[in-house]
């Protein structure tokens, strides 16, 4: 029997078929970021300290902005932390365009409740990019093109009134490398389909290398459940990656770490990472997924997702609660 979405998932995905849209490949690599940063580098830190420390130095890139909170005090106090997860298609299937982030998720990690909350934000959300309000309306994923991670962080913070403590960016090429390095993954497809030369048969366990796993997680438009179906397959793939990567000795190799570092950027230092692994990793065993729901609208000839104020407030409430913060009014679309 086919798995049916929960009521909340149905609510989050029901605005799917709004007519023809420009086809974009799936960029939701964000659980991969958690796997690589929290599980992968955590294992490196535990077993090969020197290699991990050097890899963390390569991966590190400051956001270039002043933090809205004292993040060191938060980590030292083992308080809930937020990470803005950004995904691109750089390095996947020959792509090298680096202008926009096409997956945007706020991850909150709460060691007290042992829960990680992943809140997806529509890449085409109508916003005013922080510092570039004169260009309103802009799409949320354009913030990175305007000013990289720092501008994206400021835009999200002001849009939702939720503090962002850190960011992490990875591309699809990084996920492909991880799958290949752990020797591939065994996955039982939840639906039958053909995509870019690969065939997947529902219920038939299949060994997938990086390229095939990437294809399995990318198909969207032929899935009767649309984004929800795609997200099911992505969660299935990432769960498998996390499970296998914790015991994959190949991930400890310095050459692989250096290679993966080219696919990843974060303002989490090696010390931050080891602190998260030590004190927050328990929260990754219970992952709650949510989604900010927008409505499709054509504005000045462009397709936007307009998130209603009531939905924005709901998202703000969920995220602030997950961070053990007091309730507050959601932010402004105009980012001022």
PEKA-V37054 format. One record per run of one state. SS is the DSSP state (2 for helix, 1 for strand, 0 for the rest). FROM is the first residue (numbers start at 1). LEN is the number of residues. If there is no record, write none. Layout:
SS,FROM,LEN ; SS,FROM,LEN
This chain:
0,1,6 ; 2,7,7 ; 0,14,16 ; 2,30,18 ; 0,48,1 ; 2,49,11 ; 1,60,1 ; 0,61,10 ; 2,71,6 ; 0,77,4 ; 1,81,8 ; 0,89,14 ; 1,103,8 ; 0,111,4 ; 1,115,6 ; 0,121,4 ; 1,125,3 ; 0,128,5 ; 2,133,3 ; 0,136,2 ; 1,138,2 ; 2,140,21 ; 0,161,5 ; 1,166,6 ; 2,172,10 ; 0,182,3 ; 1,185,4 ; 0,189,4 ; 1,193,3 ; 0,196,2 ; 1,198,3 ; 0,201,4 ; 1,205,4 ; 0,209,1 ; 2,210,9 ; 0,219,8 ; 2,227,19 ; 0,246,3 ; 2,249,4 ; 0,253,1 ; 2,254,8 ; 0,262,2 ; 1,264,3 ; 0,267,3 ; 2,270,16 ; 0,286,1 ; 1,287,5 ; 0,292,3 ; 1,295,5 ; 0,300,2 ; 1,302,5 ; 0,307,2 ; 2,309,14 ; 0,323,14
